[in-house]
Amino acid sequence: MTELVTERPAAAPRTRVTPKRAKRTKRVRWSQKREDRFLLALTETANVAKSSAAAGLSESSVYRHRQLSEPFRARWAEALGEGVVRLETMLLERALNGVEKPVWHGGRQVGVMHDYSDRLALALLAAHRRAVPALPVLDEDADDDAAIREELRRRFGEMNRRMGGDG
């Protein structure tokens, strides 16, 4: 009978385990160019995270800069306002005109249809009703008729500009 002898492998030498150091990220300097890039992206997207990435900045640095700089805070508010108007205009366009979707039959596209979102339209309508103060009622006998008409022209002009018109 043969005896099977197995050798135990020699113990590996003990080594000191050191914790890995966190990789340090390169600090990016704030510049007017990066600030302008961030604000342009904010106007286009109304999204701080995407705008920060587009400018090569961290979100925390743009929030910190907003806290410390009044001029930047004002430009941020303006850019975000424009971004929200752009988003609102796009959603209004979709609610009014629908979204084209292909129609398939027998594995082939046979046409397109416009899909309308009632939920989107109702949400936009509710938001507009909350945002727009009640319009004054025109009284034919009122002395301030001209002022009311001028206020209506101003409001309609503003709505036209927001929709991309010239006022």
Secondary structure, DSSP 8 states (H G I E B T S, - for coil): -------------------------------HHHHHHHHHHHHHH--HHHHHHHHT--HHHHHHHHHH-HHHHHHHHHHHHHHHHHHHHHHHHHHHH-EEEEEEETTEEEEEEEE--HHHHHHHHHHHHHHS-------TT-TTHHHHHHHHHHHHHHHHHHTTS--
